[in-house]
Amino acid sequence: MKTLSQKIIVYILCIAMTALPFSVLPIFKVNAAESVVVVIDPGHGGNNLGTEYLPIPEKTYNMIVAQYMKEQLEQYQNVQVYLTHTEDIDMSLKERAEFAASVNADFLFSLHFNMSLSHSLYGSEVWVPSTGQLYSQGYSAANEFLMQFEEMGLFNRGIKTRIGKNGKSDYYGIIRESSIRGIPAIIVEHCHVDNINDEAYMQSPEMLKEFGVRDAEAVARYFGLVSKDGKTDYSGYAPLAVPVPAERVCNDTTAPLYVNASLLKYDRTGKYATVELTAVDEESVIQYYSYSYDNGLTWSALQPWAKGSPTMTVSVNMGYGKKDTLIFRAYNLYDRITESNTISLN
């Protein structure tokens, strides 16, 4: 049985869907040399529901945001915008990439929302191709999306690659199929639908519209577009310059090398412990930490690590009751975990 809040979410999303200006897929080709050709791919569809944590499946959110993104992008000059599909249909990843190729796409953006098995992760992330110019283009565009999401208040989980088991191609099909056709493609994971830190971004048509508008602005900045009314001009904007890698950029499959916790102060009266944390990872950044004061039986919610720093000072509320130990975990860009030494509080 749905709770009242779940019914409200269903209601507002139904309103959002009926209010959007759905269009028919174009059947003609465009010349990418004359204007930028952008293909937006609403993730999932048909029998492929996507994440089902919320009462409405992910595919519905993806389509809503995609339509808002298209509407906003069409306010700019010299850009042709297409959706891989506008109806709730089954469509293979190969078919989506083939459609992008058929309209001479300059870029494909696949829109999604995320969930973790532990329901502990939160924030936005973008997956990009792992080789050559496609990697450089993907990384640069991904950076624009994540800057937009950070402005909204979302945690930045980074820009990532993932390699298939054969070690010779990208794991994600939409990136792999697009790469085969020479089209840069990225997967935009707006936020996690199953975490309290992100849930507010999913609960109104206004927030979903903001995702679509932010997505469009990221693309407009990346391509240096100018709005039709002339009020927004990104023609002089320089997106992040990313060198073309000599080799495939592989995802980090190892945990952080080293995590150390040093007790600086323990206020037994107020039950606060002040600790200096140091974490080292040679392949990717540290992005979260958590702690346990019951010898690892339970762990705190994930806390953001100080961005770009190997060392940070944290204050832990130890709560009531006798606490004898304190342990920390550090999580890298790919959510690999290493535990610290145990601090004795006796």
N, C-alpha and C positions, 0 to 999 in steps of 0.2 A: 504494500500500500504506500502510495506516495505521501510524503509529508506536505504540509502547507507550503513550505519554502520551495519544495520541488515543483509543486503545481504552479507556483508563481513564475519560476524559471521557464517552465513549459509555455505558459501563457505569453510571457514577454518575447520569447523567441519566435513563437508563432506570429506575433504581430510584426516582428522584424522581418520575417520571411515574406509575409504578404505585402509588405511595404516596399520591398526592393524591386527595382526595374529590371527583371530578367529579360535577356535578349536572346535572339536566335544565333547559333554559331555561324560565323561568316563562311562562305564556301569559296571565296576568291583569294588569290595570293596577293601579298603586298611586297613592295621592293624595299628591303632593309636599307638600301643605300639612300633612299629618299627620306625615310623616317625610322625612328627606333621602333622595333617590333617586340612587344612584351607579351609573353604568354603566362597567364596565371592559372595554376593548377590547384583547384580545391581538392585537398587530399581525401581519398576514400570515395565512397559513393555506392549506391545499389546495395548488394548484399554485404559489402565491405563497410562495416559501420565505423571502424576506427575505435578509439577509446570509448568504452561504455560505462565509465565510472559515474557520470552524471545521468539524470533521467532522459536527456536527449543525447544521442550519440554524437561523437566528434564530427562526423561528416557534415552535420547540419551547421555547426559553428564554422567549419571551414568554408562552406558555401556562402554564408552570410558575410564573413570577412572578405572573401574574394570579390563579391559583388560590390561592396563598399570600396575596396581597393581599385577596382576597375572604374567605378564612377568618379573617384577622385583623380585617378591618373588621366582620365579623358578631359580634365580641365586644363591639360598642358598641350602646347603646340608640338607638332612633328612627332607624335607617338601614336602607334596603332596598338590597341589592347585587345587581347583575346582571352577567353576562358577555354580550357580543354573540354569542359562540359558545363552546361547550365541546368541540366536535369539530373535527378537522382538515379543514376544509371551505373551499371558495372562497366568499368573501363580499365583495361590493363595498363600497366606502366609503359609498356612498349607502345601502345596506341596513343598515350598521352604525348610521348616523345615524338612519335610519327606526326601527330597533329602539329606540334611545335615546328617540326621541320617543314611541313607543308605550307606554313605561312612565313617561312624564312625568319624564324624567331632569332632575335639577338640575345634573348635570355628567357629562361623558364624559372618561375618562382612557385614552388610547391608549398602550400599553406597547411599547417597542422597545429594541433594542441597536444600536449604531452601528459604522460602519467608515469610514475615509477612503481615497481612492484612493492617497494617498501612504503610508498606514499610519503616519503620523507624529503624528497628532492623538490626544489622550487626554482623558478626563474626561467629565463629564455635562453635558447641556444640555436645555432644554425649549423647545418651539415653541408659541406662543400666538396667538390671534386678533389681528387688526391694528386692529380698530375698536371704539369705544364701550365700553359696559359689559362686553361680552364680553372685550375686551382687559384691562380692569381686573380682572375676576374671574380670568381666565387667568393674568395676571402674579402676582397675589397667591397663587394656588394653586401656581404654578410655583416661587415663592420657598420655599414650605414643602418641596417635594421636594428642591430643591438644598441647602437647609440639612441635610436628612437625609443626603444623599450626601456632603456635606463632612464630616459627623461620621464617616462610614465611611472617610474618607481620600481620597476622589475629588476630582479637580480640577474646579472649577466653571467651565464654559464659557459660562454665562450663559443669560439668557432672551431669546428671539429671535422675530422675525416674519419671514415671507417672503411677498412679493407675487407674484402670477402675472404673466405677460407682458402681460396687458391693463391692468395697473396698477389694476384695480378690484375685485379679490377676492383672497382668500388662496390661496397656491400649493398647500398641502397639502390633499388632498381631504377627509380626515376632519374637519379644522377648517372647511373651506368648507361642507361638507354639514351639519355640526352648526350652524354659524352661520345658515344659511338657515332652520333650524328653531328658532332662538333658544336653542340649547343651548351653553353654554360648553364648549369642548373643548381639551385640550392634548395634545401629543405628548411623552412622557417618554422621552428617550434615556439609558438608565441609565449606560452606559459604552461604550468602544470595544473591540470584541472582538479587534482586530488590533494592539494596542499593548502592549508589555511592562509599561507602568505600570498597565494595567487588567486584564490577563489573569488575575490571581489571583482577581478577583471573579467569574470565570466557571467556576471549576474544582471546585466542590463543591456538593452540594445545600444545604448549610448557608448558603453565601454567597447562593445564589439565593433561599433562604427569607428571608434578611435583607433583600434587595431588596424582596420582597413585604411584609414587616412594615414596613419603612421607608416604602414607598408608602402603606400603610394609615394609618400614623401621621401622614403629611403631610396626608392627607385628613381624618382625625379632628381635627387641630389647625385646619385651615382652616374646618371646619364647627362647631367647638366641641362635639364629641361627648363623651359620658360613657360609660365602659365599663359593661357589665352588672353587674360585680361591685363597681362604685363606686370601684375603686382608681385609675383614671385619669380625671381630670376636666379637660377642656379648655374647659368652659363659660365660664370667665373669660378665656380666651386671646384676644388680638387679633391676627389675621393682618395682614400688611403692607397698609396702606391705599394704594390706587393711584388717583390721580385719573383720571376719564374723559377721554380725549383728545378734543380738538375735531376733529381730523383723523385720517386713517388713519396708523398708525405704521409707516413703511416701513423695510425692512432697509437697512443701510449697504452700498452697492455700490462704495464708493471705498476706496482704500488709505490708510493713515496719511499725514498731510500731511508729516511731518517726522521724521527720525530722525538723531540726532547721537551720535557716539562720541568721547569724549575720553580719551586715555591718561593715567592718573594715575601709574602705576608699572609698570616692566617689570623683573622679576627674571630676568636672563639666566642666572643660575646654576641657579635652581630652575625656570626656564621658566614663570613665571606672569606674566600681564598683568592689571593691575587697571584697569578701565575704568568711566567714568561714562557711562551711557546715558540719553538723553532722547528720548522719542517723544511726538508730538502727533497726536491724531485728534479732530476736532470732532464726529463723529457717533457713535462708539462707543469702548469702552475698549480698551486694549492688554492682551493676555492671554498672549502668548508672546514669546520672543526666541530666536534661534539665531545661530551665528557660524561663520565660515570663515577658516582661515589658509592656504588655497591658492588665493586669488583667486577664490573662488566655485565652484570645481570640485566640492567636497563641503561639506556643512553638518552641524553638530552636531545632535543630537536637540533637540527643542523644550524650552526651559526656561521655567518660569512667570515671568511679569512680576510685579513688586511691585504688589499689588492696590491700585488707586485712586491710584497715584502716577505722575506723568509722568517721574520721574527715579529711577534706581536705580544702585547700584554693584555690579559683577560682577567675579569673578575667573576667569580662563580659564587652564586648564592647557594650555600650548602643546605639551607632549609633546617627543619627541626630534626631532632634525634641525633644519636651518636654516629659520626662519620669518621672512619679510620683511614680511608685511602681516597685517592683521586687519580683517574686515568683519562687520557685524552686520545682522540682519533683525529687524523688529518686525512682529507679527501682531495684527490687531485682532479684535474679537468675531466677525466673519464671515470670519476667516482670510485677509483681504487683507493683502498684504505690501509693505513699503517697506524698501529697503536704506539703510544708513548710508553716511557717508563712509568712505574707506579709511584706516586707521591704518598709518603706516609704522613698522616696528620697527627700522630700521637706525640 
